């Protein structure tokens, strides 16, 4: 209880300063949540996820602090871990494992009157659309039996896309979009609840920008685009994109596209046309599936050198194994650290994710072992995640 009191006081003191920071940096507005008189907390706050600082921005809409469920991998970054613990006191959730302790912590906070915040996608969006949500979120809603607040962050992807560096000054808004009362979802199945959540949390930043007549301006708005996009839409070649300032260029065919203030890419060769980032993302997913389906089993799909490889245990214990190369084949992944270790894992046992902006996490369920791969900021980690998901039979999103 002492931690909750400290958290409440810290939140109340620092909230005005963070509200000012968000207004100056992002032109952000947090609409204050004013519950109906007949609605009593605690609440379960569910929000779409666009940036690392989302827990802070969502919290600006509420008078009382929110206790967020967060991947314990954030605690591996000391800078973020310090502020997260002080400001939002997160409930740690270990990726890829059923964490009963997390459920117990959530129930304990709710029982003591605290509201819970969760970003069901578990990962910030790469292209502005919702990422896949776990089916378990519907079960959690039914388990807690508290009012659910569906919170919408609009303009966040255009203000600071996950792949980018720096801020594009435009307009952001955060607000409770819908209240879902226990009596409304009592008779619904977890699947129906999940479907409702997905519908309500979906956002369209381009429509939002057009509605508010807002341009998102930055000094180098296309920089680091290749950290999330690995496919040239003109020639179909992989890993040939390079970004500089406001344009993306293909080193294979010369294709060039410049980004505008609404996040649309305009090919130099096709005047008047444009490509939306989610359209580009869909094209590269289709190309990736085709490449995997027609690729020889003994030849690598992707490979990257200069990987710093860490062995991670619940993020609190990290061991640097060394620097090496990661190679992905149609049925396996190989991480080789010259003179030290060669790790070869079958894809069927793997889960993968991108942490923060471009850090690759690979977890072997069979061995219960997690590797954390770090590289330069332009190296594309997403291609490994999408490929592993597809080879395991998942729908890549």
Secondary structure, 3 states (H helix, E strand, C coil): CHHHHHHHHHHHHHHHHHHHHHHHHHCEEECCCCCCCCCCCCEEEEECCCCCCHHHHHHCCCCCCEEEEEEHHHHHCHHHHHHHHHHCCCEEECCCCCCHHHHHHHHHHHHCCCEEEECCCCCCCCCCCCCCCCCHHHHHHHHHCCEEEEEEEECHHHHCCCCCCCCCECCEEEEEEEEECHHHHCCCCHHHHHHHHHHHHCCCHHHHHHHCCCCCECCCCCCCHHHCCCECCCCCCECCEEEECCEEEECCCCCEEEECCCCEEEECCCCCCCEEHHHHHHHHHHHHHHHHHCCCCCCEEEEEEEEEEEEEECCCEEEEEEEEEEEEECCEEEEEECCCEEEEEEHHHEEEEEECCCEEEEEECCCCEEEEEECCCCCCCHHHHHHHHHHCCCCCC
